[in-house]
C-alpha cells in the first residue's frame, strides 16, 4: 500500500516521518509550516501573566527539543528527515495542505493511506483522496480530550488517567473521527510536563505504526465509533497563565504519584477504544 504523510517540521514530526519510513512504503511526505504567531499581548494589568505564559511555553513547548533524554524517548531519529531516493518530500506554507495544487498532486499519486500528525484542519476534498483511510495521531485520549495540549489538560483538571494517545480516522470535526486504537504511557512519579509529552508522542508514534501495519495486512481499518458530546475541545486560547500555573502546581504537589498509587482503580473508570499496551515504556 502507498502511504503519504502529512505533518509539520518539529522534532517529533521528524521522528514520526522516520519511524513510518522504517516500516512502511511511503511515497510522499508533506511538511506544513507552523501557523504564524499573531495577536498582541493583553493590557498592562496582565503583563505579569503574559510574561509567565511566555516563559512557560518556552520551557514546556520549545523546551522539548532540549530534553536530555529526547533521543532515548523516541524510537527514530529526530534531528533530520532520513530522505529516501524514491520518496517525494515537500514543504508547504501553513494551510496549503488543502490547496488545489496539493489535491491534484495527491490524486496523481493515488495513495491508499494518508498518515497525519499535527497538520492544519484537513478539508473534505483532501480527506476523500486516499482509497483506504486517512488516519491521525492525536496526543490525547479522544473523545475525552480533543484539540490542543491534550496531555496537559488532564493534569490541570486532576485527571491524569486521561493522559494518552489516540489514532483515529480523520473526519469533518477535530479529533472526532472513529477511533482505531488508544494507549497510555507509563508515567513515573517525578515526570515533568516535558517527560509526559515525550512519552505520549513516543507511544503515539508506535501506535500509528501498529495501525498502518494493520491496515496494510487486512486492507481495511476496524474502528470504534466515538460517542457524541463527551469531553471538551480545547484551543490554544484556553491555555491561560492561570491554567499553566495550575498544571505546574498539580505536578509539584504529586498528582502523578497519587495517580500511580491508585492507578488500577482510577483507570477502570475510563473506557478506552482498541486499547494497545504501551511498547516504549511498558
Secondary structure, 3 states (H helix, E strand, C coil): CCEEEEECCCHHHHHHHHHHHHHCCEEEEEEECCCCCCCCCCCHHHHHHHHHHHHHHHHHCHHHHHCCCHHHHCCCCCCCCCCCCCCEEEEECCCHHHCHHHHHHHHHHCCCEEEECCCCCCCHHHHCCCCCEEEEEECCCCCCEEECCCCCHHHHCCCHHHCCEEEEECCCCCCCCCEEEEECCCCCCCCCHHHHHHHHHHHHHHHHHHHHHHHHHHCCCCCECCCCCCCEEECHHHCCHHHHHHHHHHHHCCHHHHHHHCHHHHHCCCCCCCECCCCCCC
